[in-house]
């Protein structure tokens, strides 16, 4: 999957979303909002970010794909492969997110700078080798969406 195709997905889960506007987890969420893209923050610490209710994990998001849900962003989203997962976490957490996501059937990931180390890179290679549908892109969402990071 190309970067352009990634950004055409109907929903973006922002793992590592933050309520602090100076943090990239918040900037990425706001970038999706600015471009009128459907985004859902995933945060273990917050219940709402930028006026959007949060879920605490990809597992909780997956559950909400299968039941009547309070999240309007999920309307029509029936499969984890329809979700672009933007990851803005330290490398140790990134690996855990990738592991959880792969087990749940998520296949589209966008990793921000600083989310990977050598161990995560090795795990990514293993994931891609084991699942040809796995799309893991590394780059900056703000750059790709042409959004000023100083906002």
NUFI-326595 format. One record per atom (N, C-alpha, C, O): residue number from 1; atom name; x, y negated, z negated. Coordinates in steps of 0.05 Angstrom, whole numbers, plus 5000, padded with zeros to 4 digits. Example, Ala and Ser with C-alpha at 12.3 -4.5 7.8 and 13.67 -1.06 7.14 Angstrom:
   num   atome     c1     c2     c3
     1       N   5264   5114   4844
     1      CA   5246   5090   4844
     1       C   5264   5066   4844
     1       O   5285   5066   4831
     2       N   5257   5045   4858
     2      CA   5273   5021   4857
     2       C   5258   4999   4843
     2       O   5268   4977   4839
***
This chain:
   num   atome     c1     c2     c3
     1       N   5017   5024   5000
     1      CA   5000   5000   5000
     1       C   5018   4975   5000
     1       O   5037   4974   4985
     2       N   5011   4957   5017
     2      CA   5026   4931   5018
     2       C   5016   4913   4995
     2       O   4996   4918   4983
     3       N   5032   4892   4991
     3      CA   5024   4872   4971
     3       C   4997   4860   4980
     3       O   4980   4855   4963
     4       N   4994   4854   5005
     4      CA   4970   4842   5015
     4       C   4946   4860   5010
     4       O   4924   4850   5002
     5       N   4949   4886   5013
     5      CA   4927   4905   5008
     5       C   4921   4906   4978
     5       O   4898   4908   4970
     6       N   4942   4905   4962
     6      CA   4938   4905   4933
     6       C   4919   4882   4925
     6       O   4900   4886   4909
     7       N   4924   4858   4935
     7      CA   4909   4835   4928
     7       C   4881   4834   4940
     7       O   4866   4815   4935
     8       N   4873   4854   4955
     8      CA   4846   4857   4966
     8       C   4829   4876   4949
     8       O   4806   4879   4955
     9       N   4841   4888   4929
     9      CA   4825   4906   4911
     9       C   4803   4890   4897
     9       O   4806   4866   4894
    10       N   4781   4903   4890
    10      CA   4759   4889   4878
    10       C   4762   4881   4849
    10       O   4746   4864   4839
    11       N   4781   4892   4835
    11      CA   4785   4885   4806
    11       C   4814   4887   4799
    11       O   4829   4904   4809
    12       N   4823   4869   4781
    12      CA   4850   4869   4771
    12       C   4850   4870   4740
    12       O   4838   4852   4727
    13       N   4862   4890   4730
    13      CA   4865   4893   4701
    13       C   4892   4881   4694
    13       O   4913   4889   4704
    14       N   4892   4862   4676
    14      CA   4917   4848   4668
    14       C   4926   4858   4641
    14       O   4916   4850   4620
    15       N   4944   4878   4642
    15      CA   4954   4890   4617
    15       C   4977   4873   4606
    15       O   4996   4867   4619
    16       N   4973   4865   4581
    16      CA   4992   4846   4569
    16       C   4981   4818   4570
    16       O   4997   4799   4566
    17       N   4956   4815   4576
    17      CA   4943   4788   4576
    17       C   4946   4775   4549
    17       O   4945   4789   4528
    18       N   4950   4749   4549
    18      CA   4955   4734   4525
    18       C   4937   4710   4524
    18       O   4930   4699   4545
    19       N   4930   4702   4500
    19      CA   4914   4677   4497
    19       C   4933   4652   4497
    19       O   4923   4630   4498
    20       N   4959   4657   4496
    20      CA   4978   4635   4496
    20       C   4984   4627   4525
    20       O   4995   4642   4540
    21       N   4976   4602   4531
    21      CA   4977   4593   4559
    21       C   5006   4592   4570
    21       O   5009   4593   4594
    22       N   5026   4590   4553
    22      CA   5054   4589   4562
    22       C   5064   4617   4570
    22       O   5085   4619   4583
    23       N   5050   4638   4562
    23      CA   5060   4665   4567
    23       C   5050   4675   4594
    23       O   5028   4668   4604
    24       N   5066   4692   4607
    24      CA   5060   4701   4634
    24       C   5035   4719   4634
    24       O   5021   4720   4655
    25       N   5029   4732   4613
    25      CA   5004   4748   4612
    25       C   4979   4730   4615
    25       O   4959   4739   4625
    26       N   4981   4706   4606
    26      CA   4959   4687   4609
    26       C   4960   4674   4637
    26       O   4940   4671   4650
    27       N   4984   4668   4646
    27      CA   4988   4655   4672
    27       C   4978   4673   4695
    27       O   4966   4664   4714
    28       N   4984   4699   4693
    28      CA   4975   4718   4713
    28       C   4944   4720   4713
    28       O   4932   4719   4734
    29       N   4932   4722   4690
    29      CA   4903   4722   4688
    29       C   4891   4697   4701
    29       O   4872   4699   4716
    30       N   4902   4674   4694
    30      CA   4892   4649   4705
    30       C   4896   4647   4735
    30       O   4881   4635   4749
    31       N   4918   4659   4745
    31      CA   4923   4659   4774
    31       C   4901   4674   4788
    31       O   4891   4665   4809
    32       N   4894   4697   4778
    32      CA   4871   4712   4790
    32       C   4846   4695   4789
    32       O   4831   4694   4809
    33       N   4841   4682   4767
    33      CA   4817   4665   4764
    33       C   4818   4642   4785
    33       O   4798   4636   4798
    34       N   4841   4629   4787
    34      CA   4844   4607   4805
    34       C   4838   4615   4834
    34       O   4827   4599   4849
    35       N   4845   4639   4841
    35      CA   4840   4649   4868
    35       C   4813   4663   4871
    35       O   4808   4677   4891
    36       N   4796   4660   4851
    36      CA   4769   4672   4850
    36       C   4770   4702   4853
    36       O   4753   4714   4867
    37       N   4789   4714   4841
    37      CA   4792   4743   4841
    37       C   4782   4754   4815
    37       O   4785   4742   4794
    38       N   4770   4777   4816
    38      CA   4757   4790   4794
    38       C   4778   4802   4775
    38       O   4793   4821   4783
    39       N   4781   4791   4751
    39      CA   4802   4801   4733
    39       C   4791   4806   4705
    39       O   4772   4792   4696
    40       N   4803   4825   4692
    40      CA   4795   4833   4665
    40       C   4820   4835   4648
    40       O   4838   4851   4654
    41       N   4822   4819   4626
    41      CA   4846   4821   4609
    41       C   4845   4847   4592
    41       O   4824   4855   4582
    42       N   4869   4859   4589
    42      CA   4872   4882   4571
    42       C   4891   4873   4550
    42       O   4914   4867   4555
    43       N   4881   4873   4525
    43      CA   4897   4864   4502
    43       C   4889   4879   4477
    43       O   4865   4881   4471
    44       N   4908   4888   4463
    44      CA   4902   4902   4437
    44       C   4898   4881   4415
    44       O   4888   4887   4393
    45       N   4907   4856   4420
    45      CA   4906   4835   4399
    45       C   4883   4816   4401
    45       O   4874   4806   4381
    46       N   4872   4812   4425
    46      CA   4851   4792   4429
    46       C   4825   4805   4437
    46       O   4825   4827   4448
    47       N   4803   4792   4432
    47      CA   4777   4801   4441
    47       C   4767   4785   4465
    47       O   4751   4795   4481
    48       N   4777   4761   4468
    48      CA   4770   4743   4490
    48       C   4794   4727   4498
    48       O   4808   4716   4481
    49       N   4800   4725   4524
    49      CA   4821   4708   4534
    49       C   4810   4692   4557
    49       O   4799   4703   4576
    50       N   4815   4666   4556
    50      CA   4805   4648   4578
    50       C   4775   4651   4583
    50       O   4766   4649   4606
    51       N   4761   4657   4562
    51      CA   4732   4660   4564
    51       C   4723   4687   4575
    51       O   4699   4691   4579
    52       N   4741   4705   4578
    52      CA   4735   4732   4589
    52       C   4738   4753   4567
    52       O   4759   4754   4554
    53       N   4717   4769   4562
    53      CA   4720   4790   4542
    53       C   4742   4810   4550
    53       O   4745   4816   4574
    54       N   4757   4819   4530
    54      CA   4779   4837   4535
    54       C   4771   4866   4530
    54       O   4752   4871   4515
    55       N   4785   4885   4542
    55      CA   4785   4912   4533
    55       C   4813   4918   4522
    55       O   4832   4904   4528
    56       N   4815   4939   4506
    56      CA   4840   4943   4492
    56       C   4859   4962   4506
    56       O   4883   4965   4498
    57       N   4850   4976   4527
    57      CA   4868   4995   4540
    57       C   4856   5003   4567
    57       O   4833   4998   4573
    58       N   4873   5016   4584
    58      CA   4863   5027   4609
    58       C   4843   5049   4604
    58       O   4824   5053   4619
    59       N   4846   5063   4582
    59      CA   4828   5085   4574
    59       C   4800   5073   4569
    59       O   4780   5084   4579
    60       N   4799   5051   4554
    60      CA   4773   5038   4549
    60       C   4761   5027   4575
    60       O   4737   5029   4579
    61       N   4778   5016   4592
    61      CA   4768   5007   4618
    61       C   4756   5030   4634
    61       O   4735   5027   4646
    62       N   4770   5053   4635
    62      CA   4760   5076   4649
    62       C   4733   5085   4639
    62       O   4715   5092   4654
    63       N   4730   5085   4612
    63      CA   4704   5092   4600
    63       C   4682   5073   4610
    63       O   4660   5082   4616
    64       N   4689   5047   4611
    64      CA   4669   5028   4620
    64       C   4662   5030   4649
    64       O   4641   5020   4658
    65       N   4678   5044   4665
    65      CA   4672   5049   4693
    65       C   4650   5070   4696
    65       O   4637   5072   4717
    66       N   4646   5085   4675
    66      CA   4627   5108   4677
    66       C   4601   5104   4662
    66       O   4584   5122   4663
    67       N   4598   5082   4649
    67      CA   4573   5077   4633
    67       C   4562   5049   4639
    67       O   4576   5033   4652
    68       N   4538   5044   4630
    68      CA   4527   5017   4632
    68       C   4546   5000   4615
    68       O   4553   5007   4593
    69       N   4554   4977   4625
    69      CA   4574   4962   4612
    69       C   4566   4933   4609
    69       O   4550   4922   4624
    70       N   4578   4920   4590
    70      CA   4574   4891   4585
    70       C   4592   4874   4603
    70       O   4589   4849   4603
    71       N   4609   4886   4618
    71      CA   4629   4872   4634
    71       C   4619   4868   4663
    71       O   4619   4888   4678
    72       N   4610   4844   4671
    72      CA   4600   4840   4698
    72       C   4622   4845   4719
    72       O   4615   4852   4742
    73       N   4647   4842   4712
    73      CA   4669   4847   4731
    73       C   4669   4876   4741
    73       O   4680   4881   4763
    74       N   4658   4894   4726
    74      CA   4659   4922   4733
    74       C   4636   4932   4751
    74       O   4636   4955   4760
    75       N   4618   4914   4757
    75      CA   4595   4922   4774
    75       C   4606   4931   4801
    75       O   4620   4916   4815
    76       N   4599   4955   4809
    76      CA   4607   4967   4834
    76       C   4634   4980   4834
    76       O   4642   4993   4853
    77       N   4649   4978   4812
    77      CA   4675   4991   4809
    77       C   4669   5018   4796
    77       O   4661   5020   4773
    78       N   4674   5039   4811
    78      CA   4667   5066   4801
    78       C   4690   5085   4798
    78       O   4687   5107   4788
    79       N   4714   5076   4805
    79      CA   4737   5093   4806
    79       C   4762   5077   4799
    79       O   4766   5055   4808
    80       N   4780   5089   4782
    80      CA   4805   5074   4775
    80       C   4822   5066   4799
    80       O   4837   5047   4798
    81       N   4819   5081   4821
    81      CA   4835   5074   4845
    81       C   4826   5047   4858
    81       O   4839   5037   4876
    82       N   4803   5037   4849
    82      CA   4793   5011   4859
    82       C   4804   4988   4843
    82       O   4797   4965   4848
    83       N   4821   4993   4823
    83      CA   4831   4973   4804
    83       C   4861   4969   4809
    83       O   4876   4988   4810
    84       N   4868   4944   4811
    84      CA   4896   4936   4812
    84       C   4905   4930   4784
    84       O   4894   4913   4771
    85       N   4925   4944   4774
    85      CA   4934   4941   4746
    85       C   4959   4923   4747
    85       O   4981   4932   4756
    86       N   4957   4899   4737
    86      CA   4980   4881   4735
    86       C   4991   4885   4707
    86       O   4977   4883   4687
    87       N   5017   4890   4706
    87      CA   5030   4896   4680
    87       C   5050   4874   4673
    87       O   5068   4867   4689
    88       N   5046   4863   4649
    88      CA   5063   4842   4639
    88       C   5070   4850   4610
    88       O   5060   4838   4591
    89       N   5087   4870   4608
    89      CA   5094   4880   4581
    89       C   5124   4886   4581
    89       O   5137   4888   4602
    90       N   5136   4890   4558
    90      CA   5164   4898   4556
    90       C   5167   4927   4567
    90       O   5147   4941   4568
    91       N   5191   4934   4576
    91      CA   5195   4961   4589
    91       C   5184   4985   4573
    91       O   5172   5002   4585
    92       N   5187   4986   4547
    92      CA   5177   5009   4532
    92       C   5147   5011   4534
    92       O   5136   5033   4537
    93       N   5133   4988   4533
    93      CA   5104   4988   4536
    93       C   5096   4994   4565
    93       O   5076   5007   4570
    94       N   5112   4984   4584
    94      CA   5106   4989   4612
    94       C   5105   5018   4618
    94       O   5086   5028   4632
    95       N   5124   5033   4608
    95      CA   5124   5062   4613
    95       C   5099   5075   4602
    95       O   5086   5091   4615
    96       N   5091   5067   4578
    96      CA   5067   5078   4565
    96       C   5042   5071   4582
    96       O   5024   5088   4585
    97       N   5041   5047   4592
    97      CA   5018   5039   4609
    97       C   5017   5055   4635
    97       O   4996   5065   4643
    98       N   5040   5059   4647
    98      CA   5042   5075   4672
    98       C   5033   5104   4666
    98       O   5019   5116   4682
    99       N   5042   5115   4644
    99      CA   5035   5143   4637
    99       C   5005   5145   4633
    99       O   4992   5163   4644
   100       N   4994   5127   4617
   100      CA   4965   5127   4612
   100       C   4950   5123   4638
   100       O   4931   5138   4644
   101       N   4958   5104   4654
   101      CA   4944   5098   4679
   101       C   4944   5121   4698
   101       O   4924   5128   4710
   102       N   4967   5134   4701
   102      CA   4970   5157   4719
   102       C   4952   5180   4710
   102       O   4939   5193   4727
   103       N   4951   5185   4684
   103      CA   4933   5206   4674
   103       C   4904   5201   4679
   103       O   4888   5219   4682
   104       N   4897   5175   4679
   104      CA   4869   5167   4682
   104       C   4860   5164   4711
   104       O   4837   5160   4717
   105       N   4880   5165   4729
   105      CA   4873   5163   4758
   105       C   4878   5136   4770
   105       O   4870   5131   4793
   106       N   4890   5117   4755
   106      CA   4897   5091   4767
   106       C   4921   5096   4786
   106       O   4939   5111   4779
   107       N   4920   5083   4809
   107      CA   4942   5088   4829
   107       C   4954   5062   4839
   107       O   4974   5063   4854
   108       N   4944   5039   4831
   108      CA   4954   5014   4841
   108       C   4964   4996   4818
   108       O   4949   4987   4802
   109       N   4990   4993   4818
   109      CA   5003   4978   4796
   109       C   5021   4956   4808
   109       O   5034   4959   4829
   110       N   5021   4933   4794
   110      CA   5038   4910   4802
   110       C   5054   4903   4777
   110       O   5042   4894   4757
   111       N   5080   4907   4778
   111      CA   5097   4902   4754
   111       C   5111   4875   4757
   111       O   5127   4870   4776
   112       N   5106   4858   4738
   112      CA   5119   4831   4736
   112       C   5149   4834   4730
   112       O   5157   4855   4719
   113       N   5165   4814   4736
   113      CA   5193   4814   4728
   113       C   5196   4818   4698
   113       O   5180   4806   4683
   114       N   5215   4833   4690
   114      CA   5220   4838   4661
   114       C   5205   4861   4650
   114       O   5209   4868   4626
   115       N   5189   4875   4666
   115      CA   5174   4897   4656
   115       C   5188   4924   4659
   115       O   5180   4944   4647
   116       N   5210   4924   4674
   116      CA   5224   4949   4679
   116       C   5253   4949   4669
   116       O   5266   4928   4667
   117       N   5261   4972   4661
   117      CA   5290   4978   4656
   117       C   5296   5003   4671
   117       O   5280   5013   4686
   118       N   5321   5014   4667
   118      CA   5329   5037   4682
   118       C   5311   5061   4677
   118       O   5305   5077   4695
   119       N   5301   5064   4652
   119      CA   5284   5087   4645
   119       C   5257   5084   4660
   119       O   5246   5104   4670
   120       N   5246   5060   4661
   120      CA   5220   5056   4674
   120       C   5224   5061   4704
   120       O   5207   5073   4717
   121       N   5246   5051   4716
   121      CA   5252   5056   4744
   121       C   5253   5086   4750
   121       O   5242   5095   4771
   122       N   5265   5100   4733
   122      CA   5267   5130   4737
   122       C   5239   5142   4735
   122       O   5233   5160   4751
   123       N   5223   5133   4716
   123      CA   5196   5144   4714
   123       C   5179   5137   4738
   123       O   5164   5153   4747
   124       N   5183   5113   4749
   124      CA   5168   5104   4773
   124       C   5175   5123   4796
   124       O   5157   5131   4811
   125       N   5201   5129   4799
   125      CA   5209   5148   4821
   125       C   5196   5175   4817
   125       O   5187   5187   4837
   126       N   5194   5184   4793
   126      CA   5181   5210   4787
   126       C   5151   5209   4794
   126       O   5140   5228   4806
   127       N   5138   5187   4786
   127      CA   5110   5184   4791
   127       C   5104   5184   4821
   127       O   5086   5198   4831
   128       N   5120   5169   4836
   128      CA   5116   5167   4865
   128       C   5121   5194   4879
   128       O   5108   5201   4898
   129       N   5141   5208   4869
   129      CA   5147   5234   4880
   129       C   5125   5254   4876
   129       O   5119   5271   4893
   130       N   5112   5253   4852
   130      CA   5091   5271   4845
   130       C   5064   5264   4856
   130       O   5046   5281   4856
   131       N   5060   5239   4865
   131      CA   5034   5230   4874
   131       C   5038   5210   4897
   131       O   5045   5187   4892
   132       N   5033   5219   4921
   132      CA   5037   5202   4945
   132       C   5018   5179   4946
   132       O   5022   5160   4960
   133       N   4996   5181   4930
   133      CA   4976   5159   4929
   133       C   4985   5137   4910
   133       O   4972   5116   4909
   134       N   5006   5141   4895
   134      CA   5015   5122   4875
   134       C   5028   5098   4888
   134       O   5047   5100   4903
   135       N   5017   5074   4883
   135      CA   5027   5049   4893
   135       C   5038   5032   4871
   135       O   5022   5022   4854
   136       N   5064   5028   4869
   136      CA   5075   5013   4848
   136       C   5092   4991   4861
   136       O   5113   4996   4874
   137       N   5083   4966   4857
   137      CA   5096   4943   4869
   137       C   5110   4927   4847
   137       O   5099   4923   4826
   138       N   5134   4918   4853
   138      CA   5148   4901   4834
   138       C   5151   4873   4847
   138       O   5159   4871   4870
   139       N   5144   4853   4831
   139      CA   5146   4826   4841
   139       C   5131   4807   4822
   139       O   5126   4814   4799
   140       N   5125   4784   4831
   140      CA   5112   4764   4815
   140       C   5085   4756   4827
   140       O   5083   4747   4849
   141       N   5064   4762   4811
   141      CA   5037   4755   4820
   141       C   5034   4725   4827
   141       O   5021   4718   4846
   142       N   5046   4709   4810
   142      CA   5044   4680   4815
   142       C   5056   4672   4842
   142       O   5045   4655   4856
   143       N   5079   4684   4849
   143      CA   5091   4678   4874
   143       C   5074   4688   4897
   143       O   5069   4674   4917
   144       N   5065   4713   4894
   144      CA   5048   4725   4916
   144       C   5022   4710   4921
   144       O   5013   4708   4943
   145       N   5011   4699   4899
   145      CA   4986   4685   4902
   145       C   4990   4655   4906
   145       O   4971   4639   4909
   146       N   5015   4646   4907
   146      CA   5023   4618   4911
   146       C   5010   4600   4890
   146       O   4996   4581   4897
   147       N   5014   4608   4865
   147      CA   5004   4593   4842
   147       C   5027   4581   4827
   147       O   5047   4595   4822
   148       N   5025   4556   4819
   148      CA   5046   4542   4805
   148       C   5048   4554   4776
   148       O   5029   4552   4761
   149       N   5071   4565   4769
   149      CA   5074   4577   4743
   149       C   5074   4556   4721
   149       O   5072   4564   4697
   150       N   5077   4531   4727
   150      CA   5078   4510   4706
   150       C   5051   4500   4699
   150       O   5048   4481   4682
   151       N   5030   4512   4710
   151      CA   5003   4504   4703
   151       C   4995   4515   4676
   151       O   4973   4510   4667
***
